[in-house]
Amino acid sequence: MNLSKLEDKDLISLYINGQEKAFEVLLNRHKNKIYNYIYMKIRDQALSQDIFQETFIKVINTLKKGTYNEEGKFLPWAMRIAHNLMIDHFRKTNKVRMISESSSRYEDFTIFDLLEVQDNNVEDDMIYSELVSQMVELIEHLPDAQRDILNMRIFKEMSFKDIAKKENVSINTALGRMRYALINIRKLIEKHNLVTPLS
């Protein structure tokens, strides 16, 4: 049986019935999106890894207990678990970390600059997390070269000099790809009406 061709719900069913490999396929299918969602929110690699691991421990425990009865898809459910764990962490530390408005210079750019974010309370923060989740999905629709440069710049925090070297292109070419990626992301935001309701 080729597990990679199965839908999430079928993999979950197999895993619940004892096929450990099914969960490995499920994890590999969604781990990047879930980790990126967490990292885009808290901007701390070590903490992101911790919350990512906690998320999947909770996912595994829920599935093994047989209490997974989600009507929707696996990915939004797992992201909600990650979101709740982040909120729990913020409440425990009494510190909700937000990315402030920064200059539009490419070296200072973060994906958060595309969303007009101000100081939020917990309710607003939850709305913001939903927007970030949608941003993760939008990035997946970019051409490969543009998506790659966003991932290297934002998630791996590489400089444009290092990106240019890795991609074997000039810094101007790397900057150009970033520019087009931002233009396309803005178009996708408008197309999907991804406008923050925060005031």
NUFIKE-25646 format. One record per residue: residue number from 1; chain; z, x negated, y negated of N, C-alpha, C in turn. Coordinates in steps of 0.02 Angstrom, whole numbers, plus 50000, padded with zeros to 5 digits. Atoms other than C-alpha are relative to their C-alpha. Layout:
BEGIN
  seq  mol    n.Z    n.X    n.Y   ca.Z   ca.X   ca.Y    c.Z    c.X    c.Y
  NUM    A      Z      X      Y      Z      X      Y      Z      X      Y
...
END
This chain:
BEGIN
  seq  mol    n.Z    n.X    n.Y   ca.Z   ca.X   ca.Y    c.Z    c.X    c.Y
    1    A  50000  49958  50060  50000  50000  50000  50000  49956  49937
    2    A  50004  50037  50063  49950  49933  49829  50046  50034  49949
    3    A  49950  49968  50043  50107  49972  49728  49979  50001  49927
    4    A  50018  50005  50071  50030  49918  49563  49956  50058  49977
    5    A  50044  49943  50018  49911  50067  49569  50038  50066  49997
    6    A  49961  49938  49999  50051  50194  49588  50027  50017  49931
    7    A  49970  49978  50063  50119  50297  49443  50075  49984  50001
    8    A  49929  50016  50006  50295  50264  49379  50043  50045  50044
    9    A  49957  49953  49963  50367  50421  49459  49997  49986  50075
   10    A  50007  50016  49929  50299  50368  49630  50039  49936  50017
   11    A  49962  50062  49990  50373  50193  49611  50075  50014  50001
   12    A  49929  49982  50002  50541  50269  49565  50021  50033  50066
   13    A  49985  49965  49938  50535  50381  49718  50005  49950  50058
   14    A  49998  50050  49948  50496  50233  49831  50063  49957  49995
   15    A  49940  50042  50010  50636  50129  49754  50063  50037  50021
   16    A  49941  49960  49982  50763  50269  49774  50006  50005  50077
   17    A  50000  49996  49927  50711  50276  49957  50003  49932  50035
   18    A  49986  50064  49969  50746  50093  49984  49947  49945  49993
   19    A  50052  50051  50008  50586  50001  49936  50012  49960  49936
   20    A  49980  50040  50058  50653  49864  49821  49939  49975  49961
   21    A  50061  50027  50032  50477  49796  49784  49973  50048  49948
   22    A  50027  49950  50047  50434  49959  49696  50031  49992  49931
   23    A  49968  50009  50065  50562  49925  49561  49975  49937  49966
   24    A  50027  50062  50028  50496  49749  49537  49934  50014  49964
   25    A  50064  49981  50031  50324  49823  49500  50013  50039  49936
   26    A  49982  49959  50058  50402  49949  49381  50026  49956  49943
   27    A  49972  50046  50050  50499  49812  49291  49946  49958  49968
   28    A  50053  50042  50027  50348  49698  49272  49952  50040  49956
   29    A  50045  49957  50038  50246  49845  49206  50026  50012  49929
   30    A  49972  49977  50064  50366  49886  49064  50045  49950  49964
   31    A  49950  50045  50028  50476  49734  49031  49982  49974  49930
   32    A  50019  50027  50066  50375  49665  48884  50010  50051  49944
   33    A  49993  49949  50052  50371  49829  48788  50074  50013  49985
   34    A  49930  49985  50011  50556  49859  48814  50035  49942  49965
   35    A  49969  50057  50033  50607  49683  48768  49977  49995  49927
   36    A  50026  50004  50068  50493  49684  48615  50032  50053  49955
   37    A  49968  49946  50037  50568  49850  48561  50071  49979  49979
   38    A  49932  50022  50015  50743  49777  48572  49999  49944  49948
   39    A  50002  50058  50044  50696  49614  48486  49978  50019  49929
   40    A  50023  49978  50066  50603  49700  48344  50056  50033  49961
   41    A  49945  49965  50032  50762  49796  48309  50055  49952  49977
   42    A  49941  50040  50016  50895  49660  48312  49985  49928  49982
   43    A  50022  50066  50024  50797  49498  48284  50046  49943  50023
   44    A  49957  50052  49973  50910  49393  48395  49982  49992  50074
   45    A  50026  50008  49932  50839  49319  48555  50054  50005  50053
   46    A  49947  49999  49949  51002  49290  48649  50028  50071  50009
   47    A  49973  49932  49996  51070  49463  48606  49948  50047  50030
   48    A  50054  49958  49973  50901  49542  48645  49998  49994  50076
   49    A  50000  50011  49927  50905  49463  48819  50059  50035  50033
   50    A  49940  49968  49973  51082  49526  48847  49991  50076  50005
   51    A  50008  49926  50001  51040  49705  48797  49944  50020  50047
   52    A  50054  49987  49952  50877  49697  48897  50028  50003  50071
   53    A  49971  50001  49933  50976  49649  49053  50047  50059  50011
   54    A  49955  49942  49995  51107  49782  49018  49960  50064  50010
   55    A  50043  49941  49994  50968  49910  49000  49979  50010  50072
   56    A  50025  49992  49932  50898  49874  49172  50056  50005  50052
   57    A  49942  49988  49955  51070  49865  49253  50016  50075  49999
   58    A  49986  49928  50006  51098  50041  49186  49945  50042  50033
   59    A  50056  49966  49969  50924  50095  49242  50009  50000  50076
   60    A  49991  50007  49928  50957  50028  49418  50058  50043  50025
   61    A  49942  49961  49980  51129  50108  49428  49985  50075  50000
   62    A  50018  49928  50004  51061  50277  49372  49955  50020  50057
   63    A  50046  49984  49946  50920  50271  49499  50036  49999  50067
   64    A  49965  50006  49936  51035  50215  49641  50050  50057  50011
   65    A  49953  49943  49994  51159  50354  49602  49964  50065  50014
   66    A  50039  49939  49990  51018  50479  49616  50006  50049  49944
   67    A  49990  49954  50056  51056  50550  49445  49941  49998  49951
   68    A  50060  50000  50043  50883  50513  49371  49962  50065  50012
   69    A  50037  49936  49995  50807  50683  49337  49958  50010  49938
   70    A  50037  49998  50063  50702  50639  49187  49935  50038  50009
   71    A  50063  49962  49998  50563  50763  49154  49942  49959  49972
   72    A  50053  50038  50033  50469  50641  49043  49983  49936  50038
   73    A  50022  50063  49970  50403  50466  49075  50057  49950  50003
   74    A  49949  50051  49990  50502  50315  49132  50011  49958  49937
   75    A  49993  50045  50057  50465  50206  48980  50041  50029  49942
   76    A  49958  49972  50054  50533  50324  48844  50073  50007  50021
   77    A  49931  49994  49975  50687  50353  48954  50035  49932  49997
   78    A  49970  50067  50001  50718  50166  48974  50011  49976  49929
   79    A  49992  50020  50071  50691  50139  48787  50059  50036  49969
   80    A  49942  49964  50027  50820  50273  48749  50065  49966  50023
   81    A  49942  50036  49975  50944  50180  48860  50011  49937  49958
   82    A  49996  50062  50040  50905  50018  48766  50025  50017  49930
   83    A  49980  49979  50067  50923  50109  48600  50074  50016  49997
   84    A  49929  49981  49999  51093  50182  48647  50045  49938  50008
   85    A  49961  50062  49991  51154  50010  48704  50002  49961  49935
   86    A  50000  50034  50065  51101  49937  48536  50047  50034  49951
   87    A  49955  49963  50045  51191  50074  48441  50073  49986  50019
   88    A  49932  50016  49977  51346  50043  48549  50022  49931  49976
   89    A  49984  50068  50022  51338  49858  48508  50014  49999  49925
   90    A  49992  49999  50072  51318  49892  48322  50067  50032  49981
   91    A  49937  49967  50016  51466  50010  48323  50060  49955  50017
   92    A  49945  50044  49980  51577  49886  48417  50009  49942  49951
   93    A  49996  50057  50046  51535  49745  48297  50004  50024  49928
   94    A  49998  49971  50067  51535  49864  48148  49950  49967  49953
   95    A  50051  50034  50041  51377  49781  48090  49931  50023  50022
   96    A  50069  49979  49986  51206  49862  48084  49953  49953  49963
   97    A  50043  50050  50032  51082  49725  48053  49932  50031  49983
   98    A  50064  49975  50022  50932  49775  47952  49961  49943  49968
   99    A  50043  50049  50032  50785  49673  47892  49987  50022  49928
  100    A  50009  49981  50070  50780  49671  47703  49927  49994  49979
  101    A  50067  50006  50027  50624  49691  47599  49988  49927  49982
  102    A  50014  50070  50016  50544  49520  47589  49932  49995  49966
  103    A  50064  50009  50033  50395  49447  47501  49944  50011  50051
  104    A  50057  49986  49956  50223  49482  47572  49965  49937  50022
  105    A  50031  50062  49978  50185  49299  47600  49999  49998  50076
  106    A  50008  49997  49927  50122  49275  47776  50057  49966  50037
  107    A  49948  50036  49963  50255  49149  47825  50065  50040  50002
  108    A  49938  49961  50002  50391  49274  47777  49992  50068  50031
  109    A  50014  49932  49977  50307  49425  47853  50037  50016  50065
  110    A  49976  49972  49937  50396  49528  47984  49969  50069  50006
  111    A  50031  49934  49989  50331  49688  48061  50037  50054  49962
  112    A  49960  49951  50036  50471  49777  47970  49975  50010  49929
  113    A  50025  49993  50069  50383  49746  47804  49951  50058  49995
  114    A  50046  49943  50000  50263  49885  47855  50036  50066  49993
  115    A  49960  49939  50006  50404  50011  47851  50046  49992  49940
  116    A  49958  50003  50059  50496  50051  47691  50072  50015  50020
  117    A  49932  49992  49974  50673  50022  47752  50051  49982  49947
  118    A  49944  50014  50045  50831  50032  47649  50064  50001  50040
  119    A  49936  49998  49964  51016  50026  47692  50009  50069  50032
  120    A  49997  49938  49963  51044  50157  47825  50069  50015  50028
  121    A  49942  49982  49960  51184  50254  47904  49978  50003  50073
  122    A  50017  50000  49928  51190  50274  48094  49944  50048  50016
  123    A  50053  49950  49986  51082  50431  48093  49932  49974  49978
  124    A  50063  50028  50024  50949  50348  47986  49977  49942  50044
  125    A  50015  50057  49958  50959  50195  48096  49966  50022  50065
  126    A  50030  49974  49940  50916  50300  48248  49928  50022  49987
  127    A  50068  49981  50019  50764  50370  48158  49957  49937  49995
  128    A  50036  50063  50009  50714  50193  48114  49982  49969  50068
  129    A  50013  50027  49934  50728  50140  48296  49940  50035  50032
  130    A  50057  49963  49973  50606  50277  48343  49935  49974  49968
  131    A  50059  50027  50034  50484  50209  48213  49981  49932  50030
  132    A  50012  50066  49970  50503  50034  48285  49969  50008  50069
  133    A  50028  49987  49934  50468  50103  48459  49926  50016  49994
  134    A  50070  49982  50010  50307  50178  48393  49959  49939  49979
  135    A  50035  50061  50021  50262  50012  48311  49982  49957  50060
  136    A  50013  50038  49939  50276  49926  48480  49938  50027  50035
  137    A  50057  49969  49968  50152  50051  48549  49935  49986  49961
  138    A  50059  50011  50041  50032  50027  48402  49972  49930  50009
  139    A  50022  50070  49992  50026  49838  48425  49957  49993  50062
  140    A  50038  50005  49937  49960  49866  48601  49927  50020  49990
  141    A  50069  49977  50012  49803  49946  48525  49958  49950  49961
  142    A  50038  50050  50038  49753  49791  48427  49955  49959  50046
  143    A  50040  50047  49960  49614  49674  48485  50043  49943  50025
  144    A  49958  50051  49968  49680  49536  48598  50021  49945  49953
  145    A  49985  50057  50043  49668  49396  48469  50052  50018  49947
  146    A  49954  49977  50052  49760  49499  48337  50069  50015  50030
  147    A  49936  49985  49966  49893  49560  48459  50036  49936  50018
  148    A  49970  50064  49980  49921  49383  48521  50033  49965  49941
  149    A  49972  50036  50058  49947  49313  48346  50063  50036  49974
  150    A  49940  49963  50020  50071  49452  48303  50058  49983  50047
  151    A  49947  50016  49951  50167  49418  48464  50027  49929  49990
  152    A  49977  50069  50010  50172  49230  48431  50040  49993  49936
  153    A  49967  50006  50065  50221  49251  48249  50067  50037  49998
  154    A  49941  49957  50007  50347  49392  48266  50050  49990  50057
  155    A  49954  50002  49944  50419  49383  48441  50020  49929  50019
  156    A  49984  50069  49982  50408  49196  48473  50018  49958  49939
  157    A  49981  50032  50063  50437  49152  48289  49966  49932  49991
  158    A  50038  50062  50008  50302  49018  48292  49972  49995  49930
  159    A  50031  50011  50066  50237  48942  48130  49925  50007  50008
  160    A  50073  49996  49996  50054  48964  48086  49969  49933  50020
  161    A  50023  50066  49979  50033  48777  48110  50001  49994  50076
  162    A  49994  50003  49926  50095  48791  48290  49952  50049  50034
  163    A  50047  49951  49973  49992  48948  48320  49930  49972  50000
  164    A  50067  50029  50007  49835  48861  48257  49989  49947  50054
  165    A  50006  50054  49950  49869  48713  48371  49993  50029  50070
  166    A  50001  49970  49933  49903  48822  48524  49933  50034  50013
  167    A  50063  49963  49992  49746  48927  48494  49939  49957  49988
  168    A  50055  50047  50014  49642  48774  48448  49954  50027  49945
  169    A  50038  49975  50058  49588  48852  48282  50032  49971  49937
  170    A  49972  50024  50063  49615  48808  48099  50056  50047  49977
  171    A  49947  49957  50028  49766  48873  48004  49970  50059  49964
  172    A  50033  49945  50035  49647  48975  47897  49976  50055  50048
  173    A  50021  49951  49950  49578  49059  48053  50060  50039  50026
  174    A  49939  49966  49978  49755  49098  48113  50024  50049  49948
  175    A  49980  49955  50055  49798  49170  47942  49953  50060  49995
  176    A  50049  49945  50004  49638  49271  47944  50011  50052  50054
  177    A  49986  49954  49945  49679  49346  48113  50062  50042  49985
  178    A  49940  49964  50019  49851  49392  48049  49984  50053  49947
  179    A  50019  49953  50054  49775  49472  47895  49965  50062  50029
  180    A  50036  49943  49970  49657  49580  47999  50047  50041  50045
  181    A  49951  49963  49958  49799  49624  48119  50042  50046  49956
  182    A  49960  49959  50046  49902  49686  47971  49960  50059  49973
  183    A  50044  49946  50025  49755  49785  47902  49993  50054  50053
  184    A  50009  49951  49945  49727  49867  48072  50065  50037  50015
  185    A  49936  49967  49990  49913  49903  48094  50010  50053  49947
  186    A  49993  49951  50055  49915  49988  47923  49956  50061  50012
  187    A  50045  49944  49985  49765  50094  47974  50028  50043  50056
  188    A  49970  49963  49944  49852  50142  48137  50060  50040  49976
  189    A  49942  49965  50028  50009  50188  48040  49978  50064  49965
  190    A  50026  49941  50037  49908  50304  47928  49971  50051  50049
  191    A  50031  49955  49951  49811  50375  48076  50051  50041  50038
  192    A  49948  49966  49959  49970  50417  48172  50056  50028  49956
  193    A  49950  49974  50048  50065  50471  48015  50068  49969  50011
  194    A  49937  50035  49988  50197  50340  48050  50029  49980  49932
  195    A  49971  50010  50066  50288  50358  47884  50075  50011  50005
  196    A  49929  49992  49995  50473  50329  47873  50027  50056  49956
  197    A  49971  49945  50038  50571  50483  47818  50062  49978  49961
  198    A  49939  50022  50032  50712  50375  47752  49992  50000  49924
  199    A  50002  49998  50073  50755  50393  47568  50047  49949  49971
END
